[in-house]
């Protein structure tokens, strides 16, 4: 660790100016705080990116899930961290309190099992998350199909990381010296889909793990690229991220899902950044079957989630941070999840940041 710390400081001295790195993944945000890495290197600004799936789920998607859950004989299954995410119609927690059948599960297979055991219920899985969780949902669809279940549905609001980063870099207000790329997502897709970051935008990028040594190795690799005047996508997490990613998982995803435009909270619609069920599986697509019609809703006034997810603001620069918006009473989604940047700043720096 001392070797890495000395190497980083030596390269920072050589560069001679502060640098700004975006950690895309919310787990990296928490890990960088937990390991005290920010305090070790005041010459590096670590900026959170759009890598928290709870944070980027739009108000419209939350409203749709609530409207589906309110329909007769429907049981909506979801990961627990989605329960408190605010939409314009409230939250799934509130919908459950008002009588909707909303259940928390650890795996989409739990929802498939419920569909098999409760034939009188229409079971809908609220499919959220990035490339990390999508293979699990595809496997659940395959299991339901193989079991002949006709009461199992998916409401997919899956998001894809590379298109979001591409959209981020086309924003003239975004200025970065490098990307710390997500380890879990990259274990599925491999490093190749990020190649445009170096080719098109000439920004260094490194895939890292989540231990202190792994993060610092990634930072050292980014600084080495900067001092050498080059840009590439490198992997400092080779034990988990092969060059080809996970071909079996990718094949499973491709069998059931296709790209679609998706709305990201605070950012807007990003082309081809989401996944929906393919047309031949339309009978399992909850949005097509139940046809929810949510009210139009803009992001809340005063909430800076959009700017925070794009790296344009720190959580502490939001006027609601620590006052109108806290982990117990979140206004924006960035304060809900433990991986959310606002929640991380609140936990590690206190209500005043």
C-alpha positions, -999 to +999 in steps of 0.1 A: +000+000+000+028+024+008+044+016-026+011+025-043+006+057-023+042+069-030+038+060-067+005+080-069+020+110-052+050+109-074+029+110-106+007+137-091+038+158-086+049+151-121+015+162-136+016+193-115-021+200-113-053+186-097-070+158-116-106+147-116-116+111-118-152+098-120-160+066-103-189+053-123-201+027-098-219+035-066-200+007-048-168+024-057-181+057-042-187+040-009-154+020-010-134+052-017-150+068+014-147+037+035-110+032+028-102+069+033-087+073-002-101+108-007-081+120+023-049+104+011-048+122-022-061+158-020-048+164-055-075+140-069-112+149-070-133+118-070-166+125-087-196+101-085-212+091-118-244+075-130-236+040-116-262+035-090-292+017-105-316+030-078-305+065-084-311+065-122-345+049-121-369+076-133-399+089-115-420+076-145-407+041-140-415+042-103-450+055-111-455+027-137-445+001-111-470+016-086-498+016-111-491-020-121-491-030-084-525-014-078-542-035-105-565-063-093-549-097-086-514-084-092-484-091-070-454-069-077-420-083-067-389-060-064-355-057-049-356-041-015-337-010-024-364+001-048-391+003-021-383+038-009-374+055-043-398+084-047-420+089-077-448+114-083-473+089-070-453+082-038-432+051-034-437+013-035-435+014+003-465+037+003-483+017-023-479-014-001-492+005+030-522+015+009-530-022+001-511-031-030-494-065-030-458-055-032-431-080-020-394-078-016-372-106-029-335-113-032-337-130-066-361-129-096-363-167-093-383-161-061-409-143-082-410-172-107-416-196-078-444-174-065-461-175-099-459-213-099-474-215-064-501-188-068-518-194-101-546-170-093-522-141-091-505-122-119-469-120-107-448-090-120-411-087-114-398-051-114-366-056-133-341-029-124-304-027-124-274-027-148-257-055-167-248-072-135-284-082-127-298-086-162-286-122-167-305-132-135-337-117-149-331-134-183-327-167-165-360-161-146-378-155-179-363-187-193-373-207-163-409-193-164-411-200-201-398-236-196-423-242-168-452-230-190-462-202-166-487-178-181-490-155-150-454-143-148-444-109-162-414-086-164-415-048-161-380-040-174-363-007-167-328-021-171-301+003-179-268-001-198-237+016-186-217+023-218-244+044-236-248+065-205-211+073-204-212+081-241-240+106-234-222+120-204-191+128-225-210+147-251-221+172-224-197+201-228-201+209-191-185+176-181-147+178-177-128+147-165-093+134-165-102+097-162-128+070-155-128+044-127-150+018-144-173-006-126-159-040-117-192-059-114-207-047-147-174-052-165-173-088-153-203-094-175-195-072-206-157-071-205-136-040-212-142-037-249-176-018-248-158+011-231-133+015-259-150+046-273-139+065-241-103+064-252-108+063-290-134+091-293-128+112-262-092+105-255-099+099-218-080+073-198-102+046-182-094+017-159-116-012-146-109-017-109-121-039-080-133-025-046-106-032-021-083-003-012-053-018-030-073-025-062-087+011-063-052+026-057-038+003-085-064+017-108-057+052-098-019+046-104-027+032-139-048+063-148-021+087-137+005+067-156-016+071-188-019+109-182+018+113-177+025+093-208+000+114-228-020+084-239-056+071-234-066+035-232-091+012-214-071-010-190-081-036-164-067-036-129-093-063-119-082-092-140-092-119-115-129-110-122-129-093-156-117-114-185-113-097-219-144-114-233-166-107-202-190-135-195-201-150-229-227-173-213-244-144-195-243-122-226-259-150-247-287-153-222-293-116-222-294-115-260-319-144-261-346-124-243-338-087-244-332-060-270-319-024-267-344+005-263-343+041-254-345+047-217-352+076-194-326+082-167-336+102-136-322+137-138-306+131-171-334+124-196-338+099-224-306+082-236-309+063-269-303+026-268-294+027-231-321+003-218-334-032-224-369-045-231-382-079-237-380-089-274-413-089-294-416-127-293-418-125-255-443-096-255-469-117-236-445-115-206-439-077-209-459-061-181-458-026-197-476-040-228-500-062-209-511-039-181-506-006-200-501+018-171-506+055-178-486+075-153-491+112-149-464+134-165-439+144-139-408+165-139-379+160-114-385+178-081-376+214-078-345+219-057-332+183-061-298+181-078-298+144-085-294+150-123-263+172-119-248+149-093-252+118-115-235+137-144-206+148-121-216+185-124-223+189-087-212+174-054-240+162-032-231+189-007-239+215-034-275+205-034-295+229-013-316+201+001-287+180+012-289+172+050-319+195+055-349+187+034-333+155+021-318+128+045-316+090+044-347+088+067-366+112+045-351+111+010-363+136-016-341+124-044-331+088-053-294+095-047-302+096-010-321+063-010-297+036-018-266+028+003-247+031-031-262+066-038-236+094-037-258+116-015-263+088+010-225+080+010-216+117+016-242+119+044-229+087+060-192+095+058-192+133+061-224+140+081-255+161+074-234+191+065-211+172+042 
